[in-house]
């Protein structure tokens, strides 16, 4: 289980600087965090939700990790806008005895988003191949 306060580099921004969050709600299989010190009119939220469907070897687990950041529009400076980013992990939980396949998929997603080539450095500035592709609509 995550700590109620995330303050020691669990979350970083594009400059690699920590962003601190405080848990604001928890319910069955889901939780939400708010950025510490966020302006009330501009929520900066992180949420995690888990669900399962099916039975036996057809049991699937779907987990969604999401950030929603509200800011002012760069175009008119009065309109609040929300930008969202999320990772969805959908695994065949009933057909696996370990989390190895989920780890394999997630490792590929993370490495493609946050690195280039043989690099072992995490690129928080979103210059990894996958991040650039998402930001620039490139294929």
DOSE-894321 format. One record per residue (C-alpha): residue number from 1; z, x, y. Coordinates in nm, 4 decimals, always signed. Layout:
<node n="NUM" pz="Z" px="X" py="Y"/>
...
REM end
This chain:
<node n="1" pz="+0.0000" px="+0.0000" py="+0.0000"/>
<node n="2" pz="-0.0808" px="+0.1208" py="+0.3484"/>
<node n="3" pz="+0.1979" px="+0.1968" py="+0.5937"/>
<node n="4" pz="+0.2640" px="-0.0674" py="+0.8584"/>
<node n="5" pz="+0.1802" px="+0.1851" py="+1.1295"/>
<node n="6" pz="-0.1185" px="+0.4188" py="+1.0969"/>
<node n="7" pz="-0.0490" px="+0.7043" py="+1.3388"/>
<node n="8" pz="-0.1170" px="+1.0330" py="+1.1643"/>
<node n="9" pz="-0.4928" px="+1.0751" py="+1.1486"/>
<node n="10" pz="-0.5674" px="+0.7930" py="+0.9021"/>
<node n="11" pz="-0.8281" px="+0.6598" py="+1.1482"/>
<node n="12" pz="-1.0357" px="+0.8713" py="+1.3863"/>
<node n="13" pz="-1.2941" px="+0.8035" py="+1.6548"/>
<node n="14" pz="-1.6330" px="+0.9727" py="+1.7020"/>
<node n="15" pz="-1.4650" px="+1.2709" py="+1.8709"/>
<node n="16" pz="-1.2347" px="+1.3216" py="+1.5710"/>
<node n="17" pz="-0.9310" px="+1.2001" py="+1.7665"/>
<node n="18" pz="-0.6797" px="+0.9796" py="+1.5867"/>
<node n="19" pz="-0.6732" px="+0.6089" py="+1.6695"/>
<node n="20" pz="-0.3391" px="+0.4433" py="+1.5992"/>
<node n="21" pz="-0.3060" px="+0.0969" py="+1.4427"/>
<node n="22" pz="-0.0148" px="-0.1391" py="+1.3730"/>
<node n="23" pz="-0.0165" px="-0.4057" py="+1.0999"/>
<node n="24" pz="-0.0111" px="-0.7531" py="+1.2574"/>
<node n="25" pz="-0.0559" px="-0.9747" py="+0.9529"/>
<node n="26" pz="-0.0418" px="-0.9618" py="+0.5783"/>
<node n="27" pz="-0.1239" px="-1.2340" py="+0.3280"/>
<node n="28" pz="-0.2216" px="-1.2441" py="-0.0363"/>
<node n="29" pz="-0.4951" px="-0.9830" py="-0.0868"/>
<node n="30" pz="-0.5615" px="-0.9268" py="+0.2840"/>
<node n="31" pz="-0.4147" px="-0.7564" py="+0.5874"/>
<node n="32" pz="-0.5043" px="-0.6959" py="+0.9509"/>
<node n="33" pz="-0.4156" px="-0.4142" py="+1.1902"/>
<node n="34" pz="-0.4437" px="-0.4014" py="+1.5719"/>
<node n="35" pz="-0.5016" px="-0.0858" py="+1.7725"/>
<node n="36" pz="-0.1756" px="+0.0209" py="+1.9335"/>
<node n="37" pz="-0.2025" px="-0.0323" py="+2.3098"/>
<node n="38" pz="-0.5175" px="-0.2439" py="+2.2972"/>
<node n="39" pz="-0.5782" px="-0.4618" py="+2.6038"/>
<node n="40" pz="-0.5177" px="-0.8262" py="+2.4997"/>
<node n="41" pz="-0.8640" px="-0.9300" py="+2.6210"/>
<node n="42" pz="-1.0325" px="-0.6607" py="+2.4105"/>
<node n="43" pz="-0.8975" px="-0.6662" py="+2.0550"/>
<node n="44" pz="-0.9666" px="-0.3653" py="+1.8327"/>
<node n="45" pz="-0.8974" px="-0.4750" py="+1.4766"/>
<node n="46" pz="-0.9098" px="-0.3304" py="+1.1285"/>
<node n="47" pz="-0.8926" px="-0.5592" py="+0.8261"/>
<node n="48" pz="-0.8943" px="-0.5263" py="+0.4497"/>
<node n="49" pz="-0.9623" px="-0.8149" py="+0.2102"/>
<node n="50" pz="-0.9861" px="-0.8235" py="-0.1684"/>
<node n="51" pz="-1.1156" px="-1.1006" py="-0.3935"/>
<node n="52" pz="-1.2068" px="-1.1399" py="-0.7583"/>
<node n="53" pz="-1.4480" px="-1.3678" py="-0.9392"/>
<node n="54" pz="-1.5435" px="-1.4250" py="-1.3005"/>
<node n="55" pz="-1.3431" px="-1.3596" py="-1.6157"/>
<node n="56" pz="-1.3261" px="-1.1049" py="-1.8946"/>
<node n="57" pz="-1.6046" px="-0.8455" py="-1.8864"/>
<node n="58" pz="-1.7721" px="-1.0507" py="-1.6093"/>
<node n="59" pz="-1.4700" px="-1.0027" py="-1.3772"/>
<node n="60" pz="-1.5820" px="-0.8596" py="-1.0418"/>
<node n="61" pz="-1.3709" px="-0.7245" py="-0.7588"/>
<node n="62" pz="-1.5022" px="-0.7409" py="-0.4041"/>
<node n="63" pz="-1.3189" px="-0.5459" py="-0.1354"/>
<node n="64" pz="-1.4143" px="-0.5499" py="+0.2319"/>
<node n="65" pz="-1.2893" px="-0.2950" py="+0.4835"/>
<node n="66" pz="-1.3872" px="-0.3873" py="+0.8393"/>
<node n="67" pz="-1.3482" px="-0.2815" py="+1.2011"/>
<node n="68" pz="-1.4166" px="-0.5225" py="+1.4907"/>
<node n="69" pz="-1.4046" px="-0.3755" py="+1.8417"/>
<node n="70" pz="-1.4340" px="-0.5922" py="+2.1530"/>
<node n="71" pz="-1.5575" px="-0.4268" py="+2.4725"/>
<node n="72" pz="-1.7387" px="-0.5135" py="+2.7916"/>
<node n="73" pz="-2.1153" px="-0.5309" py="+2.7831"/>
<node n="74" pz="-2.2867" px="-0.2229" py="+2.9267"/>
<node n="75" pz="-2.5513" px="-0.4535" py="+3.0748"/>
<node n="76" pz="-2.3511" px="-0.6916" py="+3.2948"/>
<node n="77" pz="-1.9947" px="-0.5524" py="+3.2843"/>
<node n="78" pz="-1.8348" px="-0.8992" py="+3.2576"/>
<node n="79" pz="-1.9362" px="-1.0251" py="+2.9144"/>
<node n="80" pz="-1.7083" px="-0.9322" py="+2.6246"/>
<node n="81" pz="-1.9034" px="-0.8316" py="+2.3121"/>
<node n="82" pz="-1.7906" px="-0.7523" py="+1.9584"/>
<node n="83" pz="-1.9302" px="-0.4725" py="+1.7441"/>
<node n="84" pz="-1.8419" px="-0.4667" py="+1.3740"/>
<node n="85" pz="-1.8659" px="-0.2110" py="+1.0970"/>
<node n="86" pz="-1.7699" px="-0.2669" py="+0.7370"/>
<node n="87" pz="-1.7811" px="-0.1293" py="+0.3874"/>
<node n="88" pz="-1.8078" px="-0.3658" py="+0.0932"/>
<node n="89" pz="-1.7202" px="-0.2383" py="-0.2515"/>
<node n="90" pz="-1.8291" px="-0.4763" py="-0.5284"/>
<node n="91" pz="-1.7362" px="-0.3505" py="-0.8744"/>
<node n="92" pz="-1.7650" px="-0.4777" py="-1.2314"/>
<node n="93" pz="-1.3888" px="-0.4532" py="-1.2793"/>
<node n="94" pz="-1.3834" px="-0.6395" py="-1.6103"/>
<node n="95" pz="-1.6413" px="-0.4073" py="-1.7657"/>
<node n="96" pz="-1.4693" px="-0.0792" py="-1.6739"/>
<node n="97" pz="-1.1456" px="+0.0745" py="-1.7976"/>
<node n="98" pz="-1.1035" px="+0.3022" py="-1.4936"/>
<node n="99" pz="-1.2037" px="+0.3160" py="-1.1289"/>
<node n="100" pz="-1.4522" px="+0.5998" py="-1.1942"/>
<node n="101" pz="-1.7662" px="+0.3912" py="-1.1254"/>
<node n="102" pz="-1.6174" px="+0.2479" py="-0.8056"/>
<node n="103" pz="-1.5284" px="+0.6000" py="-0.6947"/>
<node n="104" pz="-1.8824" px="+0.7208" py="-0.7709"/>
<node n="105" pz="-2.0376" px="+0.4469" py="-0.5562"/>
<node n="106" pz="-1.7885" px="+0.4879" py="-0.2727"/>
<node n="107" pz="-1.8243" px="+0.8682" py="-0.2681"/>
<node n="108" pz="-2.1996" px="+0.8318" py="-0.2271"/>
<node n="109" pz="-2.1604" px="+0.5851" py="+0.0591"/>
<node n="110" pz="-1.9057" px="+0.8042" py="+0.2378"/>
<node n="111" pz="-2.0971" px="+1.1281" py="+0.1928"/>
<node n="112" pz="-2.4268" px="+0.9759" py="+0.3067"/>
<node n="113" pz="-2.2668" px="+0.8298" py="+0.6193"/>
<node n="114" pz="-2.0590" px="+1.1309" py="+0.7200"/>
<node n="115" pz="-2.2457" px="+1.4455" py="+0.6156"/>
<node n="116" pz="-2.5791" px="+1.6240" py="+0.6145"/>
<node n="117" pz="-2.7244" px="+1.8043" py="+0.3175"/>
<node n="118" pz="-2.4928" px="+2.0469" py="+0.1420"/>
<node n="119" pz="-2.2315" px="+2.0212" py="+0.4171"/>
<node n="120" pz="-1.8715" px="+1.9610" py="+0.3131"/>
<node n="121" pz="-1.7708" px="+1.8841" py="+0.6726"/>
<node n="122" pz="-1.7068" px="+1.5238" py="+0.7743"/>
<node n="123" pz="-1.9156" px="+1.4395" py="+1.0818"/>
<node n="124" pz="-1.7016" px="+1.1979" py="+1.2819"/>
<node n="125" pz="-1.9625" px="+1.1977" py="+1.5601"/>
<node n="126" pz="-2.1885" px="+0.9777" py="+1.3434"/>
<node n="127" pz="-2.4606" px="+1.2393" py="+1.2989"/>
<node n="128" pz="-2.4569" px="+1.2162" py="+0.9175"/>
<node n="129" pz="-2.7861" px="+1.1035" py="+0.7680"/>
<node n="130" pz="-2.6623" px="+0.7534" py="+0.6826"/>
<node n="131" pz="-2.4846" px="+0.6971" py="+1.0144"/>
<node n="132" pz="-2.7931" px="+0.8071" py="+1.2087"/>
<node n="133" pz="-3.0074" px="+0.5738" py="+1.0001"/>
<node n="134" pz="-2.7800" px="+0.2769" py="+1.0757"/>
<node n="135" pz="-2.7519" px="+0.3541" py="+1.4475"/>
<node n="136" pz="-3.1194" px="+0.4281" py="+1.5046"/>
<node n="137" pz="-3.2700" px="+0.1720" py="+1.2652"/>
<node n="138" pz="-3.4482" px="+0.4502" py="+1.0808"/>
<node n="139" pz="-3.5610" px="+0.4388" py="+0.7204"/>
REM end
